[in-house]
Amino acid sequence: MQNIWYNDKFLLDFLSASELENYNPSVAHAEKLLKDRSGPGNDFLGWLDLPKKTGKDLIKSINDKAQEIRSKADVLICVGIGGSYLGAKAAIEFTSPGFEDLRKPRVIFAGHTINSDYLSDLLELVKDKEVAVNVISKSGTTTEPAIAFRVIRQWMEQRYGKKGAAERIVATTDPAKGALRKLAKEEGYTTYEIPDDVGGRFSVLTPVGLFPIAVAGLDIAKLIEGASQAYDFCSGDSIETNVAGRYAAVRNILFRKGYTTEVMATFQPQLHFINEWWKQLAGESEGKDGTGIFPAGLDYTTDLHSLGQWLQEGVRNVFETFMILKKTSKTMTVPKFDDDSDDLNYLASRSFEDINEKAFQGTMLAHLDGGVPSATLMLADRSETTLGQLFYFFEKAVALSGYILRVNPFDQPGVEAYKKNMFALLGKAGFEKQAAALSSRTKDISI
Ligand code: PA5
């Protein structure tokens, strides 16, 4: 079953059928590099077969622990940053009720910012609630989640005692390495492993994403099943049958023509964090060696009243993918008023989805007319199966697209630059030389 559909037939003014055909060998080559594990970053391809390899035992162990947490906690605090939080956040926002107060248990994220107000508000929010924690870090040493976890761990130990806290903390980290693995062992936390060969931004279908997603009440077996279905329709050498390959080809053709930014435009708020997750996946994978498509996300119709102007008439270096949910979970209609004093009876009895569809059609046609190459990515519904397909589709498309761009999609050397500077400026041992070089340059950029 296929629940997501990519359609590029509106791009005919911007790229021809033969141009697309000509990309078949590039897609086939990228596909071969992945399959043979012979491309750059080939030690980070564990995500590729994950949907086919995830065993029932792991699903059961995660579901059992999630059930235990659900029975004893009102709130799960999930501590992590980047690939260690965005997948779970995206999944929960995609499937759950819009307002956090309607969710039980609530999954709240921390460690993705460095901010006292956020953390202290969080502790205030949970002070009368039963709390559990999932701390997630592959390296086990990332500063943002590590310092947030120190605060939360201290709070948990004061609240539940050392042993009681340990029973409520789950650590997801590298099987052997890193400070978090060491700490988890010493404290006796339940742990889940992030496979060695799966990088952070490709880890949503490992316990990194699966555990908090299961605690939120989603069916993770269906999520994996969806990913496995996408594995099938995102494989093969031909862009006629490989959906991810086709999308990767279109992106690269447009990029070569000077369309250097891809806007992922959504018309439903449940897709906002799918965009955030995709932005990390695409941006960190492709933006290197002086190349890469810049991934941007817009929430329509909200952003049509701000950046919509830019899209319509600004620099013509943007292409747009409209990611659209075909079906919402509920339907509301516009009420009828006999006096019609606001002149809206012409919309009476029409559903918000019907009106939203016209907004989508109107926007896409206007942007095409304004010179923005536009394609669509349709999603059947807000189910776990659709979500699993979507996650895998994007992972595969980004990997293929990265290889077509001739970068290593699986490393992130650029992320280290700020980290090294930060360690030097914080006075971490081993960074003394860099600290001396930086100190005079910081005096005009203080907060
Ligand atoms: O994709 C990546 O590798 C990164 O974005 C990481 O997910 C992020 O930096 C967090 O790293 P860690 O899980 O080691 O704390």
Boltz pocket constraint, residues with backbone or C-beta under 6 A from the ligand:
constraints:
  - pocket:
      binder: B
      contacts: [[A, 81], [A, 82], [A, 83], [A, 84], [A, 136], [A, 137], [A, 138], [A, 139], [A, 140], [A, 141], [A, 142], [A, 145], [A, 199], [A, 200], [A, 201], [A, 202], [A, 284], [A, 412]]
      max_distance: 6.0
